[in-house]
Each structure stands twice: as structure tokens, then as C-alpha cells.
Amino acid sequence: MGMATDYDAPRKTDEDTDSIQALQERVPDKMSGVVDVDDADNPGFELGGSDLSDLDLDVVVLPPQADEFTCVNCFLVKLQSQFDHDTKLGPLCSECAA
């Protein structure tokens, strides 16, 4: 399998192709050795200096209640007031049915 071709993209002509030397002259070399530690792909989360290592984080998970259902489309637990209709796969909420 080859790579997909975008036929709508503008095509380069021979005049558009630049040598590596020409590209390197355009880009300043001062950025070549710099590593951006605070990039958007790896956001850092700081807790303001609080030490939470001794904090016990227990979560109580309740079983489904009688007035709740899980939507088969969005997989959220909803109240029966948000029920729209049953499908062959299960209940559907009013937001997903719209």
C-alpha cells in the first residue's frame, strides 16, 4: 500500500524545491539545540507546593440505582427522566436520540 495522495493540495514545481542548505540558511541555528520542556503535548500539573503523598484517596462506587440507566451510545449513567427509548442494544438517552 502506498501513501494517500491529496489531489487538492497545491503541487510543487521544480522552482519550489529548495536545497537543504537553502532551508538551513532560512532557519536560525540557535534553536537547533534547545529542547522545549513545557510543550502542549506534555502538560505539567503542579499542586501549589502541597504534599499530598500521605492523603488517602478512597472513592465509594455505588451500584446502579433503581432510577438510573446506562446509555448504550454515550455510556453515561443517566436518570430515568433522561430515557428516550430502548434499542436492540439497550437504553438510549434523550441527548443521544436527538
Secondary structure, 3 states (H helix, E strand, C coil): CCCCCCCCCCCCCCCCCCCHHHHHHHCCHHHCCCCCCCCCCCCCCCCCCCCCCCCCCCCCCCCCCCCEEECCCCCCEEEHHHEEEECCCCEEEHHHHC
